[in-house]
Amino acid sequence: MSQGGFSLIFPKAGGRKHKEEFMYRFRAGFIALLAIALGFGLTYQADAQTTTGKISGRITDSGTGEPLPGANVVIVGTRMGATADVNGEYFIIRVNPGVYEVTASLVGYRAVTQRDVAVSIDRTTPLNFSLGETTAELAEITVTAERPPVEMDVSYTQVIMSAKEIEAPPVGPRLRDAFATQVGIDTDSWGLNIRGGNETEIVYMVDGVSMKDSRDSRPYSSFSKTALQEVQILKGGFNAEYGDVRSGVINVVNREPRAWTTAGDLRWSPAANKYFGPTMYSTDNWWDVGRFQSMSPTADRDGDGNPDFAGWNNIFADRGGPAGEWKAGPFEDVISTPQQAKGIWDFQHRKVGGIATEASGIGPFPQDEDYPYQQNFDATDRDADYTYDVTVGGPLVQDKVSFLLSTRREKSAYTWTMAVPNYRDDTWQAKAIFTPTATTKLSLGFLKGWSQGAKYGNFLGTFARTPAFEVSNLRTRNIFAMGSGSNIETIDRRYGTLTWTHTLSPRTFYNLSVRVGKADFEASWQPLQKRGVPAAAVYPDGRVEEVTESSYQAAQAAGAVILDEGPKGFTYKPGTFDLLGAYRMRGGDGNPARSGDWSYTWEDDYTFDITSQVTPNHQIKAGVQVHHFFLREVRGFASSVQDPSLEDVNFRPGNIDDPANMEVTDTADFHNYWVRTPLYGGVFLQDRMEYRQIVVNAGLRLDFHRPDKYFDIPNEVHAEWMGSNAVLLYSKAEAIRPPTKWKVSPRVGISHPITAESKLFFNYGHFAQIPTSVDLYQTQSGLGEPLEQFGNPWLDMPVTIAYELGYERNFANQYLFNGTVFFKDIEKDTERGRVYIQNTTGRSTRFHMNGNVKDTRGFELSVRKARGQFVTGFLSYEFRAERKRIVRWERIYDVQTVSTAPFRLIERSPAGANPRFKARPILKFGLNFRTPLDYGGEQRMLKGGWEANLYYRHQAGSWFNYNPSNDVALRSLDNAQWQATRLLDLRFAKMFDVKMAPTVYLEIRNPLNFKNVTTTSTSRIWDTRSHLGTSSGNNFKKYMEALGWTVDASGNLQEGDKPGKELDESVMSQRSYLFYVNPRDIHLGVRWSF
């Protein structure tokens, strides 16, 4: 470490000649590559992506086999076509995905039309014609084109899904769930996962424009199914045109209607429990409700030799009730009878519900005025789930102007009680297409996404939308009153897009794409609880009556215990518990606080790319992409605002900039900063070389990232509220803008046809991505707190180096087999070390750095039957293993104040030196059976139009370390595995052969009631605070022993059955309603398309 503080953290501007030379060479390379790209007519974009395909082939004389130069090829119903060259070869570029009729003609020859010609994203559709001579006017010949099962021009693993193929799996209304039926693609608690990379490493493209959110690097992904034309999923290597992405690309292309069209899908599911076991807030829930209804001792269901509840008569006696020593309520009223004690308990655990209106005093909520406020409601008491998705579009001026409008809403009740009853996701999409000439096209788009859900804690714009996410927020003590950190997160996005396409010649066209827009993040809560204000009176006989501040004294004189409205609403500290001290009635331990988020981002992307078919065998594409975003980050915990009127004023970015406004509250884990001028993007050049014996996609990409400087908050005095650490760090950080980072990424893919029915393909590439805004710019502190976390804009770009080798073969023109092996070497992922600033205080700041390396390897096998009048389907198997290792600075000290030397961390434990990961193979099976609309002749209305869809998924359970005796030999070993997860979904549908082709369907999720474990977090499932005694660890050990996991006399662990198996009630989790989720669920729906 050099002399002078922070040289390891914040490099100085000069003094490093070799670095300057290195940067000079990179800049020179950048300028050279940019010049080459500009030679092809370069553009700007935020991830220039291919959204069109190509038709190419050869036209010959049917009698002689000789080429027919000058023959014309036209796509029927469009103004697109081509003329054959001297070799009879032609190509038509920039063809939108879809199904077409294509006609070839030449004077003196009979015209031939091929129908059902399918064109897909970034694929070449081979289409050859054989024309016969004619001396008379004869009708043209029409034939049906057949798409080759093996796409010889594809040199990487990709999936093309049409709207029908997306609709087929019976997995619900979400696009991501349909994508996850494909081999190598899965879902996690938030979104998609492609070969081990989550959505922060994936990009969604809509009509060629990126939907990335630069705040947390997660793309927006809620789109209309009914507006879709086609989706392309890239999960192996991908071309150089794709930047700022490492694991996968999802290309969504919406329709461009040439005729009036409408499509819709409406589905509804009745309110029902979404978990197995007893209804959570009913008396059937023995451990949390049922046992507390007994006046006398209860049964001993857990087999510990004692009643599960002593009964209210004994509790009353034990707590000094007869002597008048047991008191409750804000006025410390004496509890005079056991019945009164039970009445108090019942009131404290009641259902609290109503409508959020001004009159009810419930709210405010940043959405509909009639939004329900429900607490301690079961799923059966809430609204039904529903989704609607409707699209309409058509030409306004024939061949000149068309439009597409779609709207989608998903409303789904949470599995358990959360801060808001439902997760809601609304999307509005609009697109206008202008084609002023045959060679130009302008597309204007608008997208509005409004989503809302519940969350707990200080998160980055995320909320619960899966049971696994929900259960992480549920502790036993909070099941009747959520923790103080719970809130409602609302995300409002508005994006506008523009794409201009100009065909310069039959060989060359360019695209210019722009996206601008804003995303607002806002937290809201339930109303403040009126603590100490009389709300109810519980009489000695157990009766409960509503009282007010003016009427409670009469009830009190009659022996009633006066209670406030808890657990309704929200409270800060101190946390309070119910009468038995088992369940929280709001607030929290220590310094409870409301978690909040009032951030916003502004994004603007620019892309320009040009494509030229320079020869029949070479298609060159070049482009440049530039992305900028502005981020105002305001999130954290507020601890002591008791006046609701202050919250709306206090927690807004403009007010937080002024320390005078901050003095009215306490904050913790607070993030208050902005990011103004970061830039990132890249330039690329790629060549698609198509020959009969080999296809090569080769490209080179140069990515750049110019990070922002730290920008201080106006008028903010760090020494007063962040501490001297922040003053020192900010002053160093603001002194210089971090240097621009550069990364050269070569990419190549080769497809080699082996036979007419098979091919071998290989690809290799480097894929770089900028770190997240949290890693780069995060500052976390609070009033009176030290600087706890600090971003690092000097971070390098994480890089994935990917290899893929695959084999594809067609069997009997019906079955397509694909086998792929892959390897990903992941470098420079981010980790957090610690920076010690001052030896006197010992305060440390968590600091982000490139300190994580990982490799992922695996193979995928699949067989697909995509053709067939009655039956189609697929079978796939995937195996993936990962290893991860930490290699970073563990401690960095300021040499001016600390004498301790920094040191690097190679591993934290033996598991770090020998990383462990046991694979969880996944088997997927899909089957579709249908009868054509005209099936059955005169009985076609009865027999035709039927469809049945089945989807099954089996995944091996997750591994964990089980070491009840703390055996040294078992430490850091994954020696136990949960039961496998099994999913089965069915759908039965009937289409009617009338206008708009309406279809009614019945979808059944988990018809066999497979019981799958919600989460492997035993602290959540076996947390038994309500039982007032045992620990979660001891309860889980009891369960494992019942499965056969015991320690013998020699101290050796004997293995038993896999956990997840249902056993007797005495050893199962007392929170069984959290253990198994997703029982049988029925959805009714109707869809149409015209």
N, C-alpha and C positions, 0 to 999 in steps of 0.2 A: 504494500500500500504506500502510495506516495505521501510526502509530507503535505499537510494542509487538509482540513476536514472535507469529507464528502467527495473526495476525488473518485472513489469507487462508485458512488451513487450518481453524481452529476458531473460528467466529464467536462473539462474545461475546453474553451473554444480552440485554442491553438497549442503549438508545441509538439505536434505529432506529425512529422513530415511523411512518414510512411502511410499514415492514415489519409493525409491529404492526397497523396499520389493514388492511393486505392480508390478514393472517392472520385478523383478526376477520371480514372479509367471507367468507372461505372457510369459517370455522367456522359462520357464520350460514347460509350456503348448505347446508352439511352438515346442520345441525339441521333446516332447512326440508325438505330432501329426505328425511331420516329420518322426519320427522313425516308426510309424505305416504305413505311406505312403510308406516309403522305403521298408518295409516288403512286399509290393506288387510290388516292382520294380519301384520306383518313377522316375519321369522325370522333365525336365524344360520346361516351356512354357510361352508365353506372353498372355495368356488367353486360356488355354487348352479347346478346345470345341469339342463336339461330332459332327461328320459329317457323321456317318454311322448309320445303323439301324440293326434290328435283325429279323430273321424268327424263329418261334418256333411253336410246335404243338405236336400232338399225332398220332401214326400210329396204326390202329386196323384192326382186321379181319372183313370183311364185313358181314360174316355169323354169327359169335359168339359175336362180339364186344370186344373180348379179345385183349390185347396189343400184338404187334409183336416185341419183342426184336430183335436187330440185323438188322432191316430193314435199308436200305441205302437211304439217301436223298441227291440229287445233284442239284445244280443250273446249269442249262444247259448253256453251253458255257463258264463256268468258272471252276476253280479248287477248288471250295468251296463246302463243303458238311458236312454231319454229320451221325452218326449212332444212332438208337433209343436205349434207355436204357431198363432195365428190365420192366419198366412201359409203354414202347412204346413211351416215350417222347424224343424229340430231340430239339436242337436249333442250329442255325448257326449265329454266331456273325460277326461283322465287314463287313456288307453287304453295299456296296455303294448305295445311293438312285437311284432308277430306276425301270423299269418294267422287270420282269424275267419270265422264265419258270422253274418250279421246278418238278423234278421227284423223286418218291418214288418206291423202288423195293425190292423184297426179293425172294430168290429162292423158287419156288413152288407157287408163286403168280404172278398175272398179274400186270405189272408195270402201274402206274398211273402218268400222267403228268398234272400239273395245269399251265395254262398260264395266262398272265396278272396279275402276282403277283406283287403288288406295294409295294415297300419298301421306307420308308421316314426317314428323319433325326431323330435320337433319338426316334424312335418308334418301337414297336414290332408288326410284322405282324403275326397274328395267321393263321396257315395253317395246317389243319388236313387232313389225308389220310385214306381211307378205301380200303383195298386191298382184292381182291377175289382170291380164290385158282384156279389153272388151272393145267390140266394134259397135255395140248398140247401147242404148240407154237402159241399163239394168239397175235394179234397186241395190243399194249398197249393202255390204255384208256386215252384220252385227254379231260380235262374239263377246263372251264374258271373260275378262282378264282374271288370271289367277296370280295371286301374290306368292312369290317364292317363300317357302317355309323358313329357309335359312337365308338371312340377309347377309350376303357376301361382302357388302361394303362397310359393315360395322365391325370396328376393331376394339371394342370395349363392351363391358356389360351394361346394357341399357334395357329398360322396359318401356314399351309403348302401350298405353292403355287408352282405348277409345271410351266415349261416354257410356256405351253399352257394357264394356268390360268393367268400368268403375262401378256401374250400377249393380252388376251381378252378385258380388259377395254380400251375404246378409249380415253386415256388420254395423248397421246404423247409418246415420246421416252425415257423418264427418268424413271428409275426403281422406284425411290422414289414416283413418282406420281401413279404408279400401286400399290405400297404398301399402299398408303394413301386411297385407295378405301375400305380398310378393317375397320371394326368397331373398334373404339378406337385409330385409327392412323390418323394423319392429317399432314399437312405441314404448315410451317411458312415462314418467308421471306428468310430463308436460306435453311432449309432442313426439316427432319421429326420431328414430335412431337408425342410421345406416352404417352397417359394419362396425358398430361400436362408437361411431361419432354422433353426438346428439345434435339438436337443432342449432346450436351456436356454430357448428361446423357445416351447416347445410344452408343452401340458398334456395328460396322459392322465386321463380320468375313468372310473371303474368304478362303474356303477350310481349315477351322480350325485355321486360323491365323488372329490376330487382325489387323485392319487398322487404329487404333487410331493415331491421330497427337497430340503429347504431348505438342505442343506449345500452342494450344488453346482448346485442348480436343475435337475437332471436328473430327470425323472419315472421312477418304476418302470414297466417296460413289458413284463414277461414274464408273459403271461396264457395261460390255457387256451383253445385253439381249440374244444374239444368242449363247453365250457360256454356258448359264445356264442349269443345270440339275434340280435344285430345290432350293427353298428358305424357310427357317423356320424363323418365326417371333415370338419371345417370348415377351409378353407385360404384363403378370402378374408376378407371382413369377417364379423363375428359379433356376436350381440346383446350388449346391455349387461350381461346376467347373467354374462358371462365376464370374470373379472379376473385380473391377474397373468399375462398371456399376451399375446404379440405376433404370433406367426406361425401358429399353428394349434391346433385342439382336436380330440382324438380321444376320442369318447364310446363307451365299451364298455358294452353292456347285456347282462348274462347272463340266462339263462332263469329263469323262475319256473314250474316244471312243475305242470301241472294233472292229470297222470297219471304213473305210474311210467315212468321213462326211464333209459336208459344209453347212453353213446356213448364211443367210444374210437378212438385212432389210434396204432398202433405202427409204427415204421420202424427199419430197420437198414441200415448200409452197411459193407462189409468194410474192414479197414485197408488203406490205399493212400496213395501219395504224393499230396500236394495241390499239387504244383508240377511244372512241366515240367523236363526236363533230367535229369542223372544223379542217382541216389540220393545224398543228401548225404554220408553216412558210409561209402559203399562205394568200392571202388577205381575204379568208373566215374567218380567225381568226380576228374578228373585233377588239378586245381589244388590241391585240399586234401588228397587222400589218395593217388590213383593214382601220381603222379610220385615220391612219397616211398617207394615200394616197390622202386625200382630201385637196384641196387648200382653200376651203371655209368651214364654220361651218358644222358639221355633224349632223345627227339625234341624238335624246336623247333616247337611247335604255334602259338606266337604270332608267329612270323616275325621275331623280333628278332635272329637270327643266332647265338643261344646256346642250348644245351640248357636246357629248362625246369627241370631239376634236374641238378646235377653228378654225382649218384650218391654212395652212401655211401662207396665206396672213396676217391673224391677228397675228399669232405668230411672223412673221417677223416684223410687226409694233410694237408689244408690247415689243420686245426685243431690240429695237433701231436700227433695220436694216436700215431704211431710213437715219439715221444720221451717219451710219458707225460704230455703237457701238457694233454690234454683230460680234464676231470673232470666228474662229475655226482653228484647225490644229496646228501642232508643231511650225509654224511660225506666229501664230495669224493673219492669213489673214482675211480680211474683207469679210463678207457675203453680197453680193450686191443685191440679188433678192430672193424672196420666192422659186422660182424654184431651185436655188442653194442650199438653205437650205434643201429642200426635197431631192435633189440629195445626199447631205452629209448624211442625215439620211438613205437613201436607201443603200449607200455604207457601212455604219457602221453596217447594219443588213443583209448584203448579205450572200449567201451561200459560204462557203470556203471549197474547196475540192481539192483532188489530190491524188497522189500515193506516198507513203513513199519510195522514192528511193534517192540515193546519188545525182542524177542529179536534182531532184526536190527541194532538200534542206529541205524536210519534213522528220522528224524523229530525231534521230534514234528510232526504235522500236526493242525490243528484240525478233523478230520473222521474218516471211517472209518479204523479201525486198519489195514486192509489196503490203504491207499492206496499206489499204486506210486510209487517214486522212480526216475526214468529220466533218464539223461543220455547224450547222444550216440546216442540211439536214433532210427532213421528211422521215419516214419509207418507203414511196413509192419510194423515190429516192435511197434507199440503196439496198444491195444485198438481194436475197431471203434467207429464212431460209432453212437449210437442215441438215439431219443427215444420216450418214451411219454407219452400224454395221455389220461386216463380221467376220465369224469364219470358220476355216478349221482345220481338225485334222484327226488322224488315226493311225493305227499300223505301226511302222517301222520294228519291229521284232515281229512276231505273238506271243501273250501271254507274251512277254518279255519287249518290249519298245513301247510306244505310245506317242503322243504329241497333243497339242491343242494350236492354235494361234488365236488371235482375235484382231481386231482393231476397234475403234469406234471414230467418230468425230461428235460433235454437234456444229453447228454455228447458232446463233439466234440473230437477230437484236434487239437492245434495243428499248424499247417503245418510249423513247424520246432521244434527243441528250445527249450523255455522252462523257467522255474523249476518248473513243474508240467506234466505231459504233456498234460492235457486242460482245456478250458474246461467248467465244469459250471454248470447253472442249474436249480434246483428250485423249484417253486411248489406251494403247497397253498392251496386256496380253499374256504371254507365259507360258506353262506348259509342262514339260516332265515327264513321268511316267515310272519308271523302276520296273519290277517285276522279279528279278533274280531267285527267287524260289517261290513255292506255298505259302510260309509263310512270305515272306518279300516284302515290297514295298517302293520305294524311289520316292518322288515327288519333283521336282525342279521347282520353279516358279519365274517369273519376271513380275513386273508391272511398267509401266511408265505412269504417269499422268501429262498432261500439260494443264493448264487452265489459261485463261486470261479474265479479265473484268475490268470495271471502278469502281472507288470508290471515296468517298469524305471523307477526314479527316484521323485521325490517328487510323487506325483499325488494328486488328490482323489477317492478312492474309485472309481477306474476301473482297468480291466485290459484286456489284449488280447482282443478277440473277433472280429477280422477280420485277414486277411493284411496289409493296409496298416498296421495298428497293430503287428503282430508285427515286420515287417521294419524298422520304425524302431528296434527294440531290438537289431538284429543287426549288429554290426561284425565284420569278418573276424577280428580278433584274439580275438573272444569266441565263435566258433562251437563250440569244444570245451569251453569253460568260461565260463558267463555272467558278466557284469560284477558287481562287488560290490554294485551298486545294485539287483540283481534280487531280487524277493521274490514271495511268494504272497499275494494279497489275497483275503480272505473277507468277504462282506457278508451279514449276517443281519438280515432285516427282519421285524417283526411289527406288523401294523396291525389294529385293530378298528374296525368302522364300525356306525353306527346311523342308520336313516332312518325317520322317522315321517310318514305321510301321512294327512291327515284331509280328507274331502270335507264341506264345510260345507253345501253345497246343490248342486243339479244344475249350477250355474254356477261355483262357487268351491271351491277346495281349497288346502291349504298343505302344505309339506314342511319338516321339520326334519331336518338331517343333521349327523352328528358323526363325526370320525375322530380316533382317538388311536393312538399307536404309537411304536415305537423302532426305530432302525437302528444296528447295531453294525458297525464296520469294524475288521478286525484283520489284521495282517501276520504271516506266518510265513516261515521259510526252510528250506533244506536244512541238514543238520547241519554243525557246524564241522568243517573239514578238520583232521585230525591231522597237523600239520606237524612234520617231523623224527622222526616215529615210524616205524620200519621196517615196511613193508607188502609189499614185493616185492623179489626178487633177480633181476637180469638177468645171465646167465652169458655168457662170451665167445662161445659159439656162438649166442647170441640167445635161448636158452630163458629163460622167465620162471616163477618159482615164488613162491608166497606164503611170507612169513616173518613172524616175530613178534619182539618185543624180546628174547626169550630164545633165538631160533634164528638170527638174522641173521648172527652172527659166524662161524659155520661156513661159510655161503655166501660171506661176504666173504673168508674165507681161501682159498676156491676160485676167487677172481678175479671174483666177482660184484660188480656195482654195486648198492648198496642204495638203493631209492627209497621215499618215503612215498606216501600214498594219493592224492595229487593226480593228476588234477583233481577227484576225488570231494569233495563237500561244499563248504563256503563258507570263504573266508579273508578277513581284512582286509588291511591293508598289511603288508609291502611286496608289490606285485604280482610274480608270478613268471611266466616264460615257459617254453616247452618247450625241448627240447635245441637247436633251431635258432634260437631267439629269435623265432619267427614267430607263435605262438599263445599266448594267455594261459592259465595253469594256475590262475587265481583271483586275487583281489585286484584292485588297480587302481593307477593312477598317482597321485601326490600324496597325497591324503588319502582313500583309498577308504573306503566305509562301506556298511552295510546301510541300505536305505531301509525305513522302517516307518510304520505307521499304526495308531493305537489309539484312534480317535475314536468318538463316538457322538452321535446326535441323538434328541431326543424331539419329536414333532410333535402338535399338537392343533388341529383345525379345527372351526369351527362355522358352519352356514349355516341361514338361515331364509328362505323365499320363499313368496309367495302368488300364486296365479293365479286370475283371475276373468274369465269371459266375460260382461262387463257388458251387452253387446248382441250380437246375432248377428254384428255386424261388428267389434266391438272386444274383444280379449282383452288384459287388463292383467296385467302381472306385475311384482312388486316384491320386493326382498329385501335382505339385509345379510349380509356375509361377514366373518368374523374368523379370523385365523390367528396362532398363536403357536408358536415353536419354541425349544428349548433345545439348544445345541450345545457339546460339549466337544471341542475340537480338539487332538489330540496326534499330530503326525506330523513326520517329518524323517529325518535320517541319524544313525546311531550308528557311531562309528569304532573304538573300541578296547575293546569288551567281549570279552575272550578266554574268560571263564568262562561257559559256557552257562547255568549255574544262576542267574546274575545277571540274565539277560535277562528271564525271566518275572517276576522281582520288580521289575526296574527300570522296564520300559516298561509301566506301567499308570497311568492318569490319577491315581489316588489317591496313588501313590508319587512321581510326577513333581512334584507340588505341593511336595514337600519338597526344598530344595536339597541336603540331606545325601545323599539318594539319587542326585542328579544328579552328584555328585563322582566316581562310579565310572566314568564314561564321558566321551567327547568327543561333542559333537553339532555338526551343521552343518545349515543350512537348516531350523532347528527351529521348529515352530509349537506354541505351548503357551499356550492361552487358552480362555476360555469366553464364550458369549453366552447371556444369561439371559432378558431380558424384551423382545425385539422384538415388535411387533404390526403386522400389516398386513391389509388387506382393503378393503371398499368397500360402498357402497349403490348400488342401481340402481332405475330405473323404466323400463319399456318398454311399448309399446302395439303390438299386432299388429292392423292394420286390414285387413280382408279385404272387398273389394268385387268385383263381377263384372268391372270394368274395370281394377282396380288393387289391388295388395296393398302395404302399407307397413309396414315394421318400423322403428319409431323408438324411441330410448331415450337415456337419460342416465345416466352412471355417475360416481360420485365415489370415487376411490381414495385411500387414506391409507396412510402408512408411518411408524410411530413407531420409529425405530432405537433400539438399545440403547446404553447407555454402555459404555465399556471397563471390564471387570472384571479387576482385578489377580489374580495367582495368589497363594494364601496363602503367606506366609513367604518369598516370592521377593525377593531383593535384586538389583535390576537392575544396580547399579553393578559388581557382582562378575562378572556373566556376560553382560549385554547391553551394557554400556557406558553412558556418561553420556547418549548420545542417547536411549535408551529412558526414562531417568529424566525427562528434560525433556518428551518427547512424551507419555508416559503421564500425567504430572502435568497437562498441559494438557488432554488428552483426557478425563480423569476428572473434570475440574472442572465439567462441564456436560453434560447430556443434549442431544444434537443435536435441533433442532426437528422436529416432525412435518411430513412432506411431504404435500401435497395435489395432486390432479390431477383436473380435470373432463374427462370423455371423452364427447363427443357421438357418437352412432352412428345411421345411418339407412340403410335398404335399401328399394329400390322394385322391384317386379316388375310389368311392364306387358304384359299379353297383347296381342299384335298380331293374331293370328288364333286360331282354335281349336286350331292346331297349333304355335304359336310364341309366344315371349315375348322381351322385352328387359328386362334387369335391371341395376341400378346400386346400389352401396353405397359408403359413405364412413364412416370412423370413426377415432377416436384410441384407441390401445391402449398402456397404461402397464404397466410391470413394475418390481418392486423390483430393485435391483442384487443380485448374488450375495453370499453371506456372505463370500467371499474378498475381493471388492471393498470390502465394508463394514468387516470386522473383522480381516483378516489381520495377524498380526505374525510376521515371520520373522527369526530370529537363531540364535545358537548359543553354546556355551561359548567365551568369549574372542573372540567375533565382534561386529561392530557390528549394529545394527538395520538389516536389509537391505530389508525390505518392510513397509509399514504401510498398513492399511486406512483407509477414510474414510467414517464413518457420516453425514457431511454430504452425501453424494452425492444428486443428484436422481434421480428415476425415469427411466430411458430410455423414450423414447416412439416409437412407430411410427404414422405417419399414412398410412392405406391408402385407395386408391381402386380400384374395380373396375367394369368395364363388360362385360356379357356378352350373348350372343344364343344362344337355344336353339330348335331346331326339330325336329319329328318328320316323318319321311318314310315314307310307305306303312305307317304304324303298325308299322314294323319297325326303323327306324334313327333314332337320336337324335344330332343334331349339336349340338355346343357350341363356341362361340368366345368367348374371354375375353381382355381386355387388363387389365393391372394395373400399379399404381405404388405403391411404398412409400417414404416419406420417413422416414428413421430418424435421430432426434436424441438427443443426450446419452448415447450409448453410452460405456462407460468405457475409459480409457487410463491408462497409468502414466507419470507424469513423475518428476522427481527433486526432492527437498527437501534442500538443503544446510544443515546445522545449524551446523557450526563451521568457521570459516575456517582454524583452526590445523591441524586434522586432515584437512580436505578430504573427510571422510566424507559420503556421501550416502545417502538413504533413498528407495527407490522408493515412490511415493505414487499412489493411484488417484484419478482425477478424471473428470468428464464432458468428454471431449475428442475424441470420435469422431463424425463424421456420415457418413451413407451413404444412397444411394438405390438402389433395385432396381426394375427395370421389365421387362416382358416380355409375352408372349402365349402362350395355350394353345389348341390345336385338338384336338378329339376327335370320333370317330364311334363309336357303340356300338350293337351289335345285341344287345339284352338279351332279346328274345323269339324263340322258335323251338323247334320240337320236336327238331330234330337239330343245328342249328348256331347258336352264339352267338359273340360276339367283340368286339374293339375295336381301334381304331387311333388313336394320339395323337402329337402333336408339340408340343414346348415349347421356347420360346426365352426366355432370361433374361440380362440384363446388369446389372452392378453397378458402382457407383463409390463409393470410400471416401476420406475426407479426414480428416487429423488437425488439430484446432484446439484447442489446450490450452496451459496453462502448461508450459513445458519445464523451467524452473529456478525454484525458489522458495527464497529465503534468509531466515534469521532476522535481522531488522534489528538485533537487539541484539548480534549477534556477527559479522555479515558486512556489509560495506559495498556489496557488489555488488547491483545492482537486479535483481529478477525480470524475466523476459521470457517472452512468449508464443511458441508455435510454431504457425505457420500451415502449414508443410509442411517435411518433412525434406529433400526433394530435388525436382527438377523433376517426378518422378512423383507427388509429393504435391500439387503445384499443379495438375497435369493428370492425375488418377487414371486408370489404365488398367485395363480389364477386357474381355477378349474372351470372348464367349459360347461355351458348349459345348452346342449344341442336342441334345435327346434325342428319339429316335423309339422308341415302344413299340408292340408288336403282340401281341395275344392272340387265340387261336382255340380254341374248345371244340367238339368233335364228340361226340355221344352218341346212343345208341339207347335208346328207352324200354324198361322192363322187359318190357312185353307185346309188344314188336316181334317179328315173325316167326311169330306164331300158334303152331302146335304145336312149332315150333323156337325158341320164345322163350328157352329156357334157353341155347341156343347163340348166338342172334343178338341177344337183348335184353340190356340192362344194360352195354353197352360204352361206354367213354368214352376220348377222347384229348384231351389238353390241350397247348397249345404257348404259350410265351411268349418273345418276342424283344425285346431292348433294344439300341439303338445310340446311343452318346454320342460326340460329337466329343472329340478329345483335348485335354488341357490345354496352355495356351500358356506359353512361357518365353522368357527373354532368352538368346540365344546370340551371343556377341561375342568370338571367339577372339583377335582382334587389338586388342581394347580400343578400337574405333573410337568416337570421340566421338559421331558421328551415330547410333550404334546403342544408346547407353546408355539405359537405362530404357524400352526398346521390347520388346514381346513380338513377336518376329519368327520364332519357330519353334514348331511344334506337334507334340505326340506323336500317334501313330496313334490312331484311334478305338477305343473299347472296345465289344466285341460280346459279347452274352450270348444263348444259346439254351438253353432247358430244355424237356424233354418228359416227359409222363406217359401211361402206358397203364393203364387200370383196367377191371376186370370186377366188376360187382355181381351178386349172386345173389338171386333172388326167393324168399327164405326168411325166417324170423323173424330180426329184427335187421338184415336187409339187409346182410350182410357184403360187403365189397369188398376185393379184393386188387389191388395196383398195383405198377408198376415205374416209378420216376422216374429219368430220366437227365439229369444236369446237364452242359451243354456237350458234347452228343453229337458235334459236328463239331470238337471240340478247337481252338476259337478261342484264339489266344495273346494274352492281355491283359497289359500291363505292370503289375507289382505296385505300383510306386511310381515317381514321377518324381524322386526324390531320387538324383541320380547319385552322390553321395558314398557311398551305401550299395551301390548296384549295382556300381559300378566301383572300389570300395575293394579294392586288391590288395596288402595288406600281406603276405599269404602268398607273394607272388611276390618279396618282398624287393628292391624296386627302384623301380618306377614309381608315379606318383601317380594318384589317381582322375581328376583333371582331364585329364591327358595321355591316359589310356586312353579317356575319353569323347570327347576331340577326335579320336583315331584312328578311333573308330567313326563320328563325324559326317563325317569326311573320306571314309570309305568309302561313306557315303550320298550324297556329292556336295556337302557343305557345305565349300567351299574358298574361300580368299582369293586373288583373282587378282593379276596383276602391278601393278594400279593400287590395290590395297589394298581392293577392294570384295568383300564377302561374296557368294558365289554360293550360292543355295539349292539344296538337294537333296531327297531323299525324306524323309518324316516319320520321325523316330526311333521305335523300337519294332519296326521291321522286322528279321527274323532274317537275319543275314549269315553269312559264313564264320567259323569258330571263331577265326581269328587276330585278328579285330577285335571279336568279341563280348565281353561281360562274362565274366570268368573265374568269376564267381559266377552262372552261368546258372540255378542252382536258385532264385535270388532274383528273377530277371528276369520270368519268366512264371508265373502261378499258375492254379489251378482247372482242371486237365485234366478229362477225362471222368470222371464219378463216378456210380455206380449205387446207388440206394436201393431196397430192397424193403420193402413195407408192407402192412398190413391195417387196415381201419377198419370200424366198425359204428355203427349208430344204431337205437335202438328206443324 
